[in-house]
Amino acid sequence: MSGKGCKNVRIIAGKNKGNILKSPRDLSVRPTSEKVREALFDILGISVRETCFLDLFAGTGAVGIEALSRGAREVIFIEKELKCIKIIKNNLEKTGNSQNAVVYKIDFLFGLKLLGKKNCQLDHIFLDPPYNRGLINISLLEISKLPILRHKGLVIAQHYKKEKIMENINNLKLFNQRIYGECHLSFYEYVNI
């Protein structure tokens, strides 16, 4: 979606509906498409309201800002690329959401461990790592080992359709999958045993 002649990244619904977000001009970042974001938040519905939401591999921050627009109490953004961090902060300021956001410039594994040390209790985690690098299962495994999700909290993993993902990882149980062209959304529930 980035590059010359690309579609703008637009907030779909909520208080920031219609706002156009900044995105990188090069092809190094693949923002979650409007179609997939709309489907994701249609599935989550009102469960996003008053939640603590993590946007892991945040890129432009579009998913996390969509969550804020739809009533999330707080969104944590984890992203390691400086150019993306600048874009996320710019987009948060533009939409008036800076006060409800925490942005970390950090690698995803260190970021997850940091949230564990801070005793964060998240309601939803969305992750969209670069495709075909094996990062999806590494991320899910790390999330499953850390006490950062509330009981019945959700993890939503966006991944390429040909990537093999684990179905049950410790306390994370796969319960739904949706297909949107080349992209899959896999939904996991965290259950304390």
N, C-alpha and C positions, 0 to 999 in steps of 0.2 A: 504494500500500500504506500510505501514511501518512494521517493524519486521524482523526477520531473513528470508532470502530467498525472500525478497520483491523486486519488480522492483525498479530500480533507478528512481528518479524524474528527467526528462530530459526536457530541453528547446526545443520546437518544431520548432520554426522559428525565423527569424530575425537575428540581429547581434550576438546573443549568441546561435544560433542554435547548438544543440548537447551537450551543456554544461550539466554536471551532477550536480545536486544540492544535498546538504546534507539534510538528513531527519532523524527524530528521530528513534531510534531502537525499541522503545516500541510502543504499540498500542493506546496510548492516543491521537495521532494526525492522522487524516485521510486526507492526501493530495488529492487535486482534481486530479482525474485520467488524464492521458495523453489524452485519448479519449475525455473526457469532456472539457478539456482545448482547445484542437484542435477545437472542435465544437464551443465553445464559441468564440474563436478568428476568426474563419471562418465567423461567423455571424456578429461580430463587424467589421471585415475587416479593411479598412484604417481609419475608424473613430477613431481608437485608437491613431493615430499619433498626436503628439503635444498636447496631452490632459493631464489633471490632473486627476489621477486615484486613487481611494481608495481601498485597499485590507483590508477588515474588517474581523476579525477572521483569521488573515493572516497565521497562522500555520507555514509552511516552507517558505512562501513568493513566492511560485511557480507561482501563478497567477499574482501577481504584477510584478515579474521579467520577466515573459512572456510579459506583457504589455510594460515594458521598452525595452525589446529585439525588440519589434515590433514598437518602435518609440514614446512611451508615453514620454512627457516632464518631468513629475514628478509623482512618486507614493508614496502615504502615506500608511504605514503599521500600523495597529492597532492590537495588540496581548497582552494578559495579562500574558502568561506563560514565565518565564525567559528563560527556555531552548529553547523555540521557538525563542525568541528575539535573542539569541546568534546565532542560526542557520540562521535566516534571515540576520543578519549582516554579517555572514561568507559567505553566498551565494551572497550577494550584492558585497562584496569585490572580491570574486572569479570571478564574471562576469563583474567587472569593472563598476558597476552601483551605487556605494555609493553616488556619488555626485548628483544624480538625485532622491534620496530617503530620506524620513523622516520616522523614526521608533519610534513609541510610545509604551512603555510598560504600558498599561492601559486597564481597563475594557472597553468593547465596548460602553456602554452608556456614561461613562465619556469621552471617546474618541470622540464620535460624538458631545457631548456638547462642548468640547474643540475646535473642528473644527468650530463650530458655533461661539464661542467667538472670534476666530481668523479670522472670515469673509472669510473662505475658500470658493472657488468656484470650485466645482468639475464637471467634465464632465461625469465620469463613477464611479459607486460604485459597487464593487463585494462583496457579503457576503456569507459566507459558515459556519454558526454556527454549533455546535454539533447537531446532529439529535435528534428529539423527546424530546426536552426540552422546546419547546414553544418560543425559542429565535428568530425565523424567523419573526413572526408577531410583536414582541416587537421591533425588529430592524427596520422593515419597517415603523412602526408607528412613531418611533423617527426620522427617516430620513425625513418622510413626514412633520414633524413639524418644522424642522430646515432649515434655508435659506442657505444650503450648496451645493445645486445642481444648475447648470446653467439651464436656460430655455431649454427644450428638452433634458436635461441630462438623462442618463440611470442608472437604478438600476438593477443589475442582481443578483437574489437570487438563490443559489443552496440549494436544500432541498430534504429530503426523500420523495418518491412518496406518502406515506400515510399521510403526514402532510397536514393539511388544512391551506391554506394561504388566506389572504384577497386579493380580486381582485382590489379594488379601495380604496385607503387610502388618504384622503385629495387631494393633488395635484399629487399623484402617480397613474398612470393608467396602469393596466396590459394589455399588447398588444400582448404577444407571450409566448408560453410555449413549451419546448422541453423535450423529455423523453429519457434518456440514462440508461436503466436497472432500478436499484432502485433509480436513481437520476433524479430529475427534475431541469431544469433551467427555471426560470420565469423572464420575462423581463418587466420592468416598465419604463414608460417615465414620467418625471417631467414636468408639464405644469403650468406656472404661470397663475393664473386666475385674 
